[in-house]
């Protein structure tokens, strides 16, 4: 048994560390709040994938913060609904900014041209290119009827679509010392079961932005957020609704994504534990693999989870 004096000393140290950590977190969050209020008002933003989930929450926050936003999504009905919610928030806060909905698919070249041209002609330029749209397909590689076709389709949207929008916005972003904000995924840093082609597309974007940071240094900021398990419909469909308590809420994730750009972070992992786990992949790969297997459903479990989701939410088929 340790002497009571030693135990008390350890307890005091732990309490002191807890207090210091809490103060640091509060101070850091206040700093981010100030940066958000300074960075976003008046910015001209293109935001893709904003009809639901993280993108929808980002759109509403940008309206609150006083940004001009070109809202982009494939689903016209949901897009218009989000646009009206943004207009209501802009009016309630007395902002003079506005939102412009554009029904488009970033995987289509002509749509990308229309998106960028709308922002430039309406607002005068692009300050922030915020890319949240992504094609997802959760399935084992061997369960894809045509894996090569699926891979091309996902890369066309996630990689080439993002690249095309950046290319079209490049001149405006450079002239305005702008920012590219990519909502990526932890899967792009460490592929997991069912994410084969999605993970590959996100990994390709990470390498692209790493290189562009050097080439565009001092002209354009490249900020990438890496969310993990977020409580969106797409994630719960494949992970299971019973795990919703483990997931980050889309509203929290959206704010952290916007903070990533406001603070000028190159990379930000959501939650932070994602960054802490990645070294395991390189230094303790067997531990990393065991951890992934313990958190992911088996092939048969995945099929049952998806079937249950479709039974409960037939409108998502």
N, C-alpha and C positions, 0 to 999 in steps of 0.2 A: 504494500500500500504506500502511496506517495504521501509525504507530510502535508498536513492541511495548508501550510504556508505556501507550498509549491502549487497546489491546486488553486488557491486564491490568486496567486500571481498569474497563472495561466488564464484564469477567468478574466482578470483585469485586462490582460493583453488582448484577448478576444473581443471584449467589450469595446476597447479603444479602437481596434481595427474595424469593428462594425460601424462605429460612429464616424470614423474617418472615411470609410467607403461610402456611407450614406451621404455625407456632406459633399464628397466628390461627385457622386451621381447627380445630386440636386444641382450643384454648381454647373456641371456639364450640360444638364438639360436646360437650365436657364440660358446658357450661352447659345445652345441650339435654337431656343425660342427667339432670341434676339436676332440671330442670323436669318431665321425664317421670315420674320417681319421686315427685315431689311432687304432680303434678296428677291422675294417673289412679287411684291407689288409693282404693277406696271410692266412686268415681263410678258413677252409674246411667246406663247407656248404651243407646240404641237404635242398632243397627248393621244397616243393610240391605245386601243383595247380598253376603252372606258365605259363600256355598256354594263359591266358587272364587276364584282370582286374588288381587287386592289385598285384597278383603273378607275372604277366608279368613285371610290372613296378619294382618290387623288384629285379627280375632277371637282368634287364638291369642296375640297380643301382649297384648291387653287381659286375657286370662285370666292371663298371666304377671304383669302389673302389678297385679292385684288389683282389677279393676273388676267390677261387676255388669252383665251384658250380656243384653239381649233380642236374640237372633240372628234375623234375618229373611232369608228366601230363598224363592224359588218352588219349588225342587227339594227335595222332602222328604227323599229318601234322602241326598243330599249334605249337607243341613242337619243331619240327625241325626248324621252322621259327624263333622262339624266340632264340633258340640255336645259329643260324647263326648271328642274330643281336648281341648277346652277344660276339661271336667270333670277329665280326667286331669292336666292341667297345674295346675289349681287345687289338687287333692289333693296333688300332688308338692311344691308350694311351701307347703303348709300355710295357704292362704288360707281365709277363712270366706265368701268371696263365692260367687256362683253364676251360671249362665247358664240362660236359658230360651229354647228354640227356638220360633219361631212361623213356620209355613209360610204365607206370604202374598205378595201381589202389590201393590206400592205404587201401581200404576196402578188399583187397585180401591178405591173410597171406603170400603166396609165393612171391607176388610182393614186400611186405615190406622187406622180407629177401634179395631179389635181390637189392633193393634200398640201404640198409645199407651196404651190402657187396661190392657193386660197389664203394661207397665212401671210405670205408676202404682200399680196394685193390688198388684203383687208387691214393688216396691222403695220405693214411697212418693213417687215423682216422677221427673222426667227432668232429669238434669244435662247430658247431651250427646246431641244428635241427630246421629248420624254417617251420612251418606247416600252410599253407594257404589253402590247398585243403579242400573242404567241399561239402557235398551233401545238396541241398536245395530243398524244395518243399513248395511253398506258396499256401495254401488253407485252408478253414475252416475245422475244425476237421471232421464235418459231411459230408463234400464233398469228403473225402478220401474213395475210394471204400473199402479198407481194412486197417483201421487205424493201427492195430497192425503190419501188414506186413510193412507198410510204416515206422513206428517208428523203427522197427528192422533194416531196410535198412539204414536209416539215422544214427542211432547209430553205426552201423557197420563201416561206413566210418568216421564219425566225431569224435566219441569217441573211439571205439575200434581200429580203424585204427591209430589214433594219439597215443594211449597207446601202441600199438604193435610196432610202429616205435621207441618210446621212450625206450621201454624195450630192443629192439635189439641194440639200440645205447648207452644204459646205461653205459656199461663198458668203452667205448671210451670217452664218455662225462665226466665221473668221472675222468679218467686218465688225461684228458686234461683240467680239470676245465672248462667244456664247458657251453653252454647256450641253453636252449630250448626257442624258440620264437614262440608263438602261436598267429596267427591272429584269434581272436575270434569275438564277436559281442556284441553290447549293448543288443541284445535280450537275451543273456545269463544272464544278470543282471535283466532284466525286460521283460518278455514275452509280445508280442503284437499280435494282430489278424493276422492270416495266418502263423505264425511262430511256431506253437505248438511244433512239434517234433524237428525242427531246434533249437529253443530256449532251449529245454530240453537238447539237446546234448551239447550245449555250456555251459549251467549251470553245467552240470556234469564235464566238463573239468575244469571249474573254481574251483570247490570243490577239484578235483584231484590235481591241481597244488598248491592250498593252503596247502594241507596236505604234498605234496612232498617238499615244501620249507623248512619245518621243518626237514624232514627226510634226505634231501640232503644238508642241510645248510653248506656253505663253500666248497661244491664240485661242485654243478651245480646251475646255475642261471635259474630261471623260470620267463620269461618275457611275459606278456600277453597284447596285444593291443585289445581294444574294439571299433572297428569302428561303427559309426551310419549309416546314409544314405550316401552311396558312389555311385557315378555316374557310376556304372557298368551295363552291359546289364541285368544281373539277377535282380538287384534292380529296374531299370527303367521299366522292363517288368511288374512289379507288382505295382509300385508306380505311374507310368505314366511319359512319356517323358516331359510333360509340367512342371514337378517339378525339372528338371535338375539343374536349377539355385539355388536350395536349397541344393544340394548335394555337398559333398567334392569330388574333382577330384581324381581318383585312383593314379595318380602320387604323389599328396600331401600325401595321406594316406600311400602309400608305403614307402615314406621317413620317415614318422613319426613312422611307424612300425620298420624300421631298426634302427631309433634313440632309440626306446624303448630298444632294445637289447644292443646297444652301451653304453647307459647310465646306464644300469642295473636296469631299473625300474621294479618293480613287476607288476604293472598295469598301463595302460595309456588309457585314454578315448579320442576318436577321433570323434567329437571335444570335448574340455574340458567341454562344456555346458552339455554334457551327464552325467558327474559325478555330476554336480551341480543339475541336475534334479532328480537324483536317490533318494535323501533324501525325496522328495515329496511322493514317493511310501510308505514310512514307516510312515511319520509324517502327511502328508496331502493326504491320498489315493484318496479321492474324486476329488481333484484338479488334481492329477496325471492321473486318469482315464479319466477325461474330456479332458485333454491335449492330451492323446493318441487318443481318439475318434475323436478329431478335426483334427488330422494329418493323420489318416489312412482312406482309402476309405471304404465305406460300402461294404457289401457282394456283392450286385449287381454292384456297381461301380467297384469293383475289377475285376469282370468277364468281364465288358465292357473294362476296361483298358487293360487286358491281350488279349482280342480278337483284340483290335486295334493294339497292339504291334505285334501280330502274322500276322496281315494283312500287316503291314509295313515291317516286317522282317520274311518272310516265312521260311528263311533258319534256323531259331532258333527253329522250331517246333520239 
